Amino acid sequence: MHQEYQARRGNTDQAGHGTCKARQGIDQARQGTSQARQGIDQARHGMGQARHIPSKTGHDSGEAWHGA
């Protein structure tokens, strides 16, 4: 009888632990999704900056030409 009780209790504890781990996994997945969104935003921002660079370098070389 005592052994059966322990076995049942062990299974319940494991099930509870599994549920807890699953919740952690869901939280991590949510965090990952938000991080991915941030990454996409940063990539968009980087692409926007990259578009501006050629005009800046053109301007700089123009200034250098005037200086010389």
Summary of the structure (lengths in Angstrom):
residues: 68
radius of gyration: 29.1
end to end distance: 97.0
largest distance: 97.0
contacts: 127
relative contact order: 0.05
helix: 97%
strand: 0%
